[in-house]
Amino acid sequence: MGLVLLVATLGIVVVAVLILVFVGLRNSLVRQRNELGRAWLNLDQLLKQRRDELPRLIGTCRSYLQDGSGLLDSVAAARNSEQKAGNRLERACASRELQQALRNLFTAGDRDSALALDASYRQVKKSILALEERIVSEQARFNEQATVFNLRIERFPGSLAARAAGLELQALFDARDADRS
């Protein structure tokens, strides 16, 4: 009788420990998903700040550049595309297009001596380039967190805890994913 009681007690303790570990793992994954959400909000806020600077840039450039090349239109179109993008992949692709359009505009703007000397142009360019650096940094941080999160929920026992919590893989903010599809 004593051996049965010992085995039953041991079984209850093992089950209780497994439940506690499982709950702890689930809570850790939920906390990590919430941190990932905050990282996305930070990145999205930087993208919005960059979009908000563009009307000033376009207004300044419009008075100097003859837009036969469509540079200003391509920046405006890329801005609108990024603003309307629904998911992270679409947003990443639109962001990359906007980044390229801005590079082209800055290259043309720097070649135009009158525009290159304009204080407003230099100021808004400096502001946008600083935002670009922060966007790249925040994108790398977000993608790193998403990769770690995805690895955790793809492996056992995280896959069980993720399934129980209704957690799903998180898309990276990476336009190169679209190139593969």
Salt bridges, closest charged atoms under 4 A:
ASP44 OD1 - ARG91 NH1 2.24
ASP52 OD2 - LYS48 NZ 2.93
GLU53 OE1 - ARG56 NH1 3.01
GLU82 OE2 - ARG50 NH2 2.59
GLU82 OE1 - ARG51 NH1 3.08
ASP110 OD2 - LYS125 NZ 2.54
GLU132 OE2 - ARG50 NH1 2.64
GLU138 OE2 - ARG141 NH2 2.79
ASP174 OD1 - ARG176 NE 2.89
ASP177 OD1 - ARG180 NH1 2.94
ASP179 OD2 - ARG96 NH1 3.16
